[in-house]
């Protein structure tokens, strides 16, 4: 079976090598072919190739069983359970489990017990990939900036020389003129003038080009694969996109009129192929280039660095000229080293983990940083989903991340302290007593006060100036049975206010006092409270009316 994707890449899969009965092989081939067809879900050869490496071990597992199923309709829940138990409880096992289940479920002959077994949760331990520390993030970003900046300045310098040569501003016959002529050939053909066997720079241009290395020849106008990987790192650092989205990113559209104003605005059209549904797969983002610190600046520089590559591909009428990340192979052997890359002649498109790892090694880093960078950016810097749902962002990326957990500690603590403070404001804090203590020195409108010069609501040594409504929240207050009728009436009056005031006003001015009185009612019990209401006198009503009217306010 052959799979040709939208990029023109082809992969061939031989199902005849699978060690299962022929009917089962045919069924698996038909299912995979349906997934590889346009609209089937596997839009790239990377996806089908990854699935192929899951189908093969599944077939080998079935072949080792005592009762090998002849076809999908003879595949039982026992077969599936045995396969599930053979898988490791990690992300690799989960990938095999979910991928094979999704493939087999497409066959209508799969019996119901198997489908029910596939619906059971696969318990596995998530991976422990962590975000980069601030220092690691800074070093990676700096290394990527150095790599790409050096390439951009190199291309910019040679672009200026080529422009001067084409405009006749370079004196004919000299070394500078020969360099301009070589750059003109490079811009039109993708290479400087060379001999074919062996491939060497033509003698006429050797002195002008100052050597035969990539930087001295084709690198004067084109990016290398490692330099494009560094550019991809910078894009991920700024936007938090996943690798496939960055790799396949189209050249952004420039919104009309923005270039003339000196502040270009780019519209990025992004696709996440794994997201279901046409509308959910595509999104757009606008980026403004108003200076070095703006997100649009990296787009401006990327367009400048890849201008000659895209212009040459456009002359060749290549659809891939619309891709943003384009590079030139360093040697003819690159095609063998990186067989998955999309190519047109000596040019390649996009970036993958292998390219990221190659760049990382060239600057002294270990492994491709692209996956961890995306997590770092979205969890710790942007702090919002990057082409994920909010639930996936929180559950998969934020919650398992130690740095996010550590950053959440003071937030959680502040929230807890706030909750405690809120609770204290609504809990009756005065002391209940059967009779007044000898230490009480004065009566307030709502309670007795044992120490009015050391109020928690004022300065020590000064008389308390707080509202009498706060007496129920003060540990210096003493409430005896003589105060119960007045407080019960206050509680009732506050309840009446709630029905006539705006909710926001009542919550701000009266809700805490009302809540403390309800706490008091619950402590005293309903019989005592009802008796207190029955004992309310004219003096109690008068004092509470004055309190609510603000007559006691200073």
C-alpha positions in Angstrom: 0.0 0.0 0.0 1.3 3.5 -0.9 0.5 6.7 1.0 1.1 10.0 -0.8 0.5 13.1 1.3 -0.3 16.7 0.4 3.4 17.5 0.3 4.0 14.9 -2.4 5.9 12.6 -0.1 5.4 8.8 -0.5 5.6 5.9 1.8 5.1 2.2 1.0 3.8 -0.3 3.5 4.0 -4.0 2.8 1.2 -5.7 4.8 2.3 -9.1 3.4 5.1 -9.2 5.9 2.7 -9.2 8.9 2.7 -12.6 10.6 -1.1 -12.9 10.9 -3.6 -14.8 8.6 -4.1 -13.3 5.2 -7.8 -12.1 5.9 -6.6 -10.2 8.9 -3.7 -8.7 6.9 -6.2 -7.5 4.2 -8.4 -6.0 6.8 -5.6 -4.1 8.4 -4.4 -2.9 5.0 -7.9 -1.7 4.2 -8.3 0.2 7.5 -4.9 1.9 7.1 -5.7 2.8 3.5 -8.9 4.4 4.6 -7.0 6.5 7.2 -4.5 7.5 4.5 -7.1 8.6 2.0 -7.9 12.3 1.7 -10.1 13.2 4.7 -9.3 10.0 6.5 -7.3 11.7 9.2 -3.7 10.8 8.4 -2.7 13.8 6.4 1.1 13.3 6.5 3.4 10.4 5.9 4.8 10.9 9.4 1.4 9.9 10.8 1.0 6.8 8.7 4.6 5.8 9.3 4.1 6.1 13.1 1.0 4.1 12.9 2.7 1.4 10.8 5.3 0.9 13.6 2.4 0.3 15.9 0.5 -2.1 13.6 3.5 -4.4 13.2 4.1 -5.2 16.9 0.3 -5.7 17.3 0.4 -8.3 14.5 3.4 -9.9 16.0 1.7 -10.2 19.3 -1.4 -11.8 17.8 0.8 -14.3 15.9 2.3 -15.5 19.2 -1.1 -16.4 20.7 -2.3 -20.0 20.8 -5.6 -19.0 19.2 -4.7 -16.5 16.4 -7.8 -14.8 15.1 -8.4 -15.3 11.3 -9.9 -11.9 10.8 -11.4 -8.9 12.6 -14.7 -10.5 13.2 -13.0 -13.3 15.1 -11.0 -10.9 17.3 -12.3 -11.3 20.9 -12.4 -9.3 24.1 -9.9 -11.9 25.4 -7.4 -11.1 22.6 -7.8 -7.4 23.3 -7.4 -7.8 27.1 -4.2 -9.8 26.6 -2.8 -7.1 24.3 -3.7 -4.4 26.8 -1.9 -6.3 29.6 1.2 -6.7 27.5 1.6 -2.9 27.2 3.8 -0.9 29.6 1.8 1.6 31.8 3.4 4.6 30.2 2.7 7.1 27.4 4.2 4.7 24.8 1.8 1.9 25.9 -1.1 4.3 25.9 -0.3 5.4 22.3 -0.3 1.8 21.2 -3.5 1.1 23.0 -5.5 4.1 21.7 -4.1 3.9 18.1 -4.9 0.2 17.6 -8.3 0.6 19.2 -9.1 3.6 17.0 -8.1 1.6 13.9 -10.0 -1.6 14.6 -13.1 0.3 15.7 -13.5 1.5 12.1 -14.3 -2.0 11.0 -18.1 -2.7 11.5 -17.4 -6.4 12.0 -15.7 -5.7 15.3 -18.0 -7.3 17.9 -19.6 -5.4 20.8 -17.7 -7.1 23.7 -14.4 -6.0 22.1 -15.7 -2.4 21.7 -16.8 -2.5 25.4 -13.3 -3.8 26.4 -11.7 -1.0 24.4 -13.8 1.6 26.2 -12.2 0.7 29.5 -9.7 3.2 30.8 -6.0 2.5 30.2 -4.2 3.3 33.5 -0.8 4.7 32.8 1.8 7.0 34.4 2.3 10.2 32.5 5.7 11.3 31.4 7.8 13.6 33.5 8.9 16.1 30.8 9.5 19.4 32.7 9.7 23.0 31.6 13.0 24.7 31.3 14.2 26.7 34.2 14.5 30.5 33.7 18.2 30.2 33.2 18.0 27.3 30.7 15.2 29.1 28.8 17.4 32.2 28.6 20.4 30.3 27.3 18.4 28.5 24.6 16.8 31.7 23.5 20.1 33.5 23.4 21.8 30.6 21.4 19.0 30.6 18.9 19.1 34.3 18.5 22.9 34.2 17.9 22.6 31.5 15.3 19.8 33.2 13.4 21.1 36.7 13.8 24.4 35.7 12.3 22.7 34.1 9.3 20.4 37.2 8.9 23.3 39.6 8.9 25.2 37.5 6.4 22.2 37.4 4.0 21.5 41.1 4.6 25.1 42.0 3.7 25.2 40.0 0.5 21.7 41.2 -0.5 23.0 44.7 -0.3 26.0 43.9 -2.4 23.8 42.1 -5.0 21.5 45.1 -5.2 24.4 47.5 -5.8 25.8 45.2 -8.5 22.4 44.9 -10.3 22.0 48.7 -10.2 25.5 49.2 -11.7 27.0 50.8 -8.6 29.9 48.3 -8.5 33.0 48.9 -10.7 33.3 46.3 -13.4 36.2 43.9 -13.5 37.2 43.9 -9.9 36.7 41.4 -7.1 33.6 43.1 -5.8 32.1 42.9 -9.3 32.9 39.2 -9.6 31.2 38.7 -6.2 28.1 40.5 -7.5 28.1 38.3 -10.6 28.4 35.1 -8.5 25.5 36.3 -6.2 23.4 37.0 -9.2 23.9 33.4 -10.4 23.2 32.2 -6.9 19.9 34.1 -6.7 18.7 32.8 -10.1 19.9 29.1 -9.8 20.3 28.3 -6.1 24.1 27.9 -6.3 27.2 29.9 -7.2 29.0 29.0 -10.5 30.7 25.6 -9.9 32.3 22.7 -11.7 30.3 19.5 -11.6 33.0 16.9 -11.3 34.2 17.4 -8.7 31.9 20.0 -7.4 34.1 23.0 -6.8 33.8 26.8 -7.2 34.8 27.9 -10.7 38.3 29.4 -10.7 37.1 32.8 -11.9 35.1 33.4 -8.7 37.3 31.7 -6.0 39.0 34.8 -4.9 35.8 36.8 -4.8 33.9 34.2 -2.8 36.9 33.7 -0.4 36.5 29.9 -0.1 34.2 27.0 -0.9 32.4 26.6 2.4 28.6 26.9 2.6 28.9 30.4 4.3 31.1 31.6 1.4 29.0 30.1 -1.4 25.3 29.4 -1.3 25.0 30.4 2.3 25.4 34.0 1.3 21.7 34.2 0.3 20.1 31.1 1.9 19.6 29.6 5.3 20.9 26.2 6.3 18.8 23.6 8.0 20.3 24.3 11.4 19.7 28.0 11.0 16.1 27.4 10.1 15.9 25.2 13.2 17.1 28.1 15.3 14.5 30.3 13.7 11.8 27.7 14.6 13.1 27.8 18.2 12.6 31.6 18.2 9.0 31.3 16.8 8.2 28.7 19.5 9.7 31.0 22.2 7.5 33.8 21.0 4.2 32.0 20.2 4.2 28.7 22.0 3.1 26.7 18.9 3.7 23.0 18.5 6.4 21.7 16.1 4.1 20.6 13.3 2.3 23.9 13.2 5.6 25.8 13.0 7.0 23.5 10.4 4.1 23.8 8.1 3.4 27.5 8.7 2.5 29.4 5.5 4.0 32.8 4.7 2.0 35.3 6.7 -0.3 37.7 5.0 0.5 41.4 5.5 -2.6 43.4 6.2 -3.1 46.2 3.7 -1.7 49.6 4.5 0.3 48.5 7.5 3.7 48.3 5.7 3.3 51.8 4.3 2.7 53.1 7.8 6.0 51.6 9.0 4.3 49.2 11.4 3.5 45.9 9.5 0.8 43.7 10.8 1.0 40.0 9.9 -1.9 37.5 9.9 -0.7 34.0 10.6 -3.0 31.2 9.4 -2.3 28.2 11.7 -3.5 24.6 11.4 -3.5 21.9 14.1 -4.1 18.7 12.2 -4.9 16.6 15.2 -7.8 18.7 16.2 -11.2 17.3 15.0 -13.4 19.3 12.7 -12.6 21.8 10.0 -13.4 24.9 12.0 -11.4 23.7 15.1 -8.3 22.9 13.1 -7.7 26.4 11.8 -7.1 29.7 13.5 -5.4 33.0 12.8 -3.3 35.4 14.8 -2.3 38.9 14.1 1.2 40.0 15.0 2.5 43.6 14.9 6.1 44.6 14.3 6.4 47.9 16.1 10.0 47.3 17.3 12.5 44.7 18.5 10.3 43.7 21.5 7.2 42.9 19.5 6.1 39.5 18.3 5.9 40.6 14.7 9.7 41.3 14.5 10.6 37.7 14.2 8.2 37.3 11.3 9.8 40.3 9.5 13.3 38.9 10.0 12.2 35.4 8.8 10.7 36.9 5.6 13.9 38.8 5.0 16.1 35.8 5.5 14.1 33.5 3.2 13.2 36.0 0.5 15.6 34.6 -2.2 14.6 31.0 -1.5 10.9 31.8 -1.9 11.5 33.9 -5.0 13.4 31.2 -6.7 10.8 28.5 -5.8 8.1 30.8 -7.1 9.9 31.1 -10.5 9.9 27.2 -10.6 6.1 27.3 -9.9 6.4 25.3 -6.8 3.5 25.4 -4.3 5.9 25.0 -1.4 7.1 28.5 -2.1 4.3 29.5 0.2 6.0 27.9 3.2 7.8 30.2 5.7 10.5 27.9 6.9 12.7 27.0 3.9 16.4 26.0 3.8 19.1 24.8 1.5 20.8 21.5 2.0 24.4 21.6 3.0 25.6 18.7 1.0 23.9 16.3 -1.5 24.1 13.7 1.3 21.5 15.6 3.3 18.7 13.8 1.5 20.0 10.5 2.9 20.5 11.8 6.4 17.1 13.4 6.6 14.8 11.3 4.4 11.5 12.7 5.9 12.2 16.3 4.8 10.0 17.8 2.0 12.3 18.8 -0.8 12.4 20.6 -4.1 15.8 20.3 -5.6 18.4 21.4 -3.1 15.8 23.1 -0.9 14.0 21.7 2.1 10.9 22.8 4.1 10.0 23.0 7.7 11.8 21.6 10.7 11.5 18.4 12.8 13.0 17.1 16.1 16.0 15.8 14.2 16.7 19.3 12.9 16.2 20.8 16.3 18.6 18.2 17.8 21.2 18.9 15.1 21.1 22.7 15.9 21.2 22.0 19.6 24.4 19.9 19.2 26.0 22.6 17.2 25.6 25.1 20.0 26.5 22.7 22.9 23.0 21.8 24.0 21.7 18.2 24.4 18.6 17.1 22.4 16.0 19.0 20.5 14.5 21.8 22.8 11.3 22.3 20.7 8.8 20.2 22.7 10.0 21.4 26.1 10.1 25.0 24.9 6.5 24.9 23.9 5.5 23.6 27.4 7.8 26.2 29.0 6.3 29.1 27.0 2.6 28.2 27.5 2.8 27.1 31.1 5.3 29.7 32.6 5.4 32.7 30.2 2.2 33.0 28.2 0.2 31.1 30.9 -2.6 30.3 28.5 -3.3 27.4 26.1 -1.4 27.2 22.9 -3.7 25.4 20.4 -5.2 23.3 23.2 -8.4 23.5 25.1 -8.3 25.1 28.6 -8.9 21.7 30.2 -6.0 20.0 28.3 -3.7 23.0 29.1 -4.5 22.7 32.8 -4.6 19.0 33.2 -1.7 17.9 30.9 0.7 20.8 31.0 0.1 23.0 34.1 -0.8 20.6 36.9 2.2 18.2 36.5 4.7 21.0 36.1 6.8 21.5 39.3 7.6 25.1 38.5 3.9 25.8 38.1 3.2 24.0 41.4 5.8 26.1 43.2 4.5 29.3 41.7 1.0 28.4 42.9 2.0 28.0 46.5 1.9 31.7 47.4 -1.3 32.1 45.4 -3.0 29.2 47.2 -1.7 30.5 50.5 -3.0 34.0 49.8 -6.4 32.5 48.8 -6.5 30.4 52.0 -5.6 33.4 54.2 -8.3 35.4 52.4 -10.8 32.7 53.0 -9.9 32.6 56.7 -10.2 36.4 56.9 -13.6 36.2 55.2 -14.6 33.5 57.7 -13.5 35.7 60.6 -15.5 38.6 59.4 -18.6 36.5 59.4 -18.1 34.6 62.7 -19.4 36.0 66.0 -16.2 36.9 68.0 -17.5 38.6 71.1 -17.5 36.6 74.4 -20.8 35.2 75.6 -21.4 35.4 79.4 -24.2 34.9 81.8 -23.6 38.2 83.5 -21.4 41.2 83.1 -17.8 40.9 84.2 -16.5 43.3 86.9 -13.9 44.5 84.4 -16.5 45.9 82.0 -16.3 49.7 82.0 -19.0 50.8 79.5 -21.9 49.7 77.5 -22.2 50.2 73.7 -25.2 50.2 71.5 -24.9 46.4 71.0 -22.7 44.9 73.8 -20.5 45.6 76.8 -16.9 46.5 76.2 -14.1 45.2 78.5 -11.2 47.2 77.0 -12.2 50.1 74.7 -8.6 51.4 74.6 -7.1 48.3 73.0 -9.5 47.7 70.2 -8.3 45.4 67.3 -9.9 48.0 65.0 -7.9 51.0 66.1 -4.7 52.2 67.6 -3.6 51.0 71.1 -4.1 53.5 73.8 -6.8 55.4 72.0 -10.5 55.1 72.4 -12.2 52.7 70.0 -13.9 54.6 67.1 -15.2 51.6 65.2 -18.9 51.2 64.3 -21.0 49.4 67.0 -21.8 46.9 64.3 -18.2 45.6 64.8 -18.7 44.8 68.4 -20.0 41.4 67.4 -16.6 40.9 65.7 -14.5 42.1 68.6 -13.0 39.8 71.3 -13.2 42.7 73.8 -17.0 42.7 73.6 -19.1 40.9 76.2 -22.7 39.7 75.3 -24.9 38.8 78.2 -28.7 37.9 78.1 -29.5 41.5 78.6 -28.1 42.2 75.1 -30.0 39.4 73.4 -33.2 41.3 72.6 -31.3 44.2 71.0 -29.1 41.9 68.9 -32.1 39.8 67.8 -33.9 43.0 66.7 -30.7 44.2 64.9 -30.6 40.9 63.0 -34.2 41.2 62.0 -33.7 44.8 60.9 -30.7 43.9 58.7 -32.8 41.2 57.1 -35.5 43.8 56.2 -32.8 46.1 54.7 -31.7 43.2 52.5 -35.1 43.3 50.7 -35.0 47.0 49.9 -31.4 47.7 49.1 -29.4 47.0 46.0 -27.6 43.6 46.5 -24.2 45.1 46.0 -24.9 47.8 48.6 -26.2 45.3 51.2 -23.3 43.0 50.6 -20.7 45.8 51.1 -22.3 47.5 54.1 -24.4 45.0 56.1 -23.8 41.4 55.0 -20.9 40.7 57.4 -22.8 42.0 60.5 -25.8 40.0 59.5 -23.7 36.8 59.1 -22.2 37.3 62.6 -25.6 37.7 64.1 -26.8 34.5 62.4 -23.8 32.8 63.9 -24.9 34.1 67.3 -28.4 32.9 66.8 -27.1 29.4 65.9 -25.0 29.4 69.1 -27.8 30.5 71.4 -30.4 28.2 69.8 -33.8 28.9 68.3 -35.8 29.0 71.7 -33.4 31.5 73.3 -33.5 33.6 70.1 -37.3 33.6 69.8 -37.5 34.6 73.5 -35.1 37.5 72.8 -37.3 38.7 69.9 -40.3 38.6 72.2 -38.5 40.7 74.8 -37.5 43.5 72.4 -38.5 46.9 74.0 -39.0 50.4 72.7 -35.5 51.4 73.9 -34.0 48.5 71.9 -35.9 49.6 68.8 -34.8 53.3 69.2 -31.1 52.4 69.7 -31.1 50.1 66.7 -32.9 52.7 64.5 -30.2 55.3 65.5 -27.4 52.8 64.8 -28.7 52.0 61.3 -29.4 55.7 60.5 -25.7 56.5 61.4 -26.4 58.7 64.4 -23.6 57.0 66.3 -21.0 57.4 63.5 -18.2 59.9 64.3 
